[in-house]
Amino acid sequence: LSETLYEQACQVLPGGVSRNTVFRTPHPFYADRASGCRVTDVEGVERIDFANNMASLIHGHAHPAIVSAVSDQLQRGSAFTMATEAEVYFAQHLCSRSPAFDKIRFVNSGTEAVMAGLKAARAFTRHEKIAKVEGAYHGTYDYAEVSQTASPENWGAPERPSSVPVAVGTPQGALDDVIVIPFNDPETAVAILDQHASEIAAVLLDPMPHRVGLIPAERDFVHALRRWSDVNDAVFLLDEVITFRSTYEGAQAWFDVQPDLTALGKVIGG
């Protein structure tokens, strides 16, 4: 059945999948149902799910309380071109969880959260460039994805990493507006940032970037970026789309540091 589904998918989905993370050789596994930490595919094979929809389902699959709450809401309507009580109460709850959260702006994905944060930083500082860690994933916004897939052939010198596109056709202007810094090397990172001190709108950081080895940022590195942002009037933007689940206040609590903006996703909608 999976092979047949994949053949059909290839006729209507580019590459036969809706997102690259589910692709497997010779074909993806197709989920049929799931409960708790176990998912069963259309062939009847049951697996322990360590991914939980890319870390968003902190309560597992089909948690009874969530199924009940969602079913109740569906009977009262699922989407409105009006404000809702739920968004107010949810925003209040999120603000109560971290001293760094003053207000919440809801969007549809982690990619949009990072994108909105970068746009807000540009509007606030009137600067155009952003700085990010080499290899770090921050979604699919042109600027945020720069140097996500750099390799030895194109990543440049350690003291001056290159801005490498992910997608073919990425505008050169977007690449020029992204300053790439090495991970957990505060001295080199600050030296690179200093060369663009009057141009940078935001310093973007994932405190435990999974595509850089799932290695936590070192305290000295985080504090160096926070201090540099303060001195140079740049916005310090922490991407906690994945790491917010790590503690009640998010991974920022590990470092005793407050960002200017935090991007959230996954677990807050799971």
Number of C-alpha atoms within 10 A of each C-alpha: 9 16 13 9 15 19 13 12 15 12 10 11 12 11 13 18 17 12 10 10 9 11 14 10 6 9 16 16 19 16 15 13 14 18 13 16 17 15 20 18 15 14 12 11 11 15 12 12 16 12 12 19 14 11 17 18 19 18 15 20 20 15 14 12 10 13 12 12 10 13 13 12 12 11 8 9 9 10 10 7 5 5 9 10 7 9 13 11 11 13 16 15 11 16 16 14 13 15 10 17 18 13 11 17 11 12 13 9 16 20 22 19 22 29 20 16 24 27 14 16 25 20 12 14 16 13 17 18 23 26 25 28 25 24 24 26 22 28 18 17 14 16 27 24 24 30 27 22 17 18 11 7 6 13 18 14 9 11 14 16 19 21 26 24 20 15 12 6 7 14 12 11 9 17 21 14 19 25 26 27 27 20 22 18 15 19 13 16 25 18 14 19 22 14 11 14 18 15 19 27 29 30 26 26 24 26 25 19 22 15 14 16 10 11 13 16 19 17 15 14 19 25 16 18 20 20 15 20 22 13 10 16 17 28 26 27 26 25 29 26 25 24 22 22 19 13 12 12 18 19 23 23 16 15 15 10 14 18 18 19 23 24 26 27 25 20 20 15 11 15
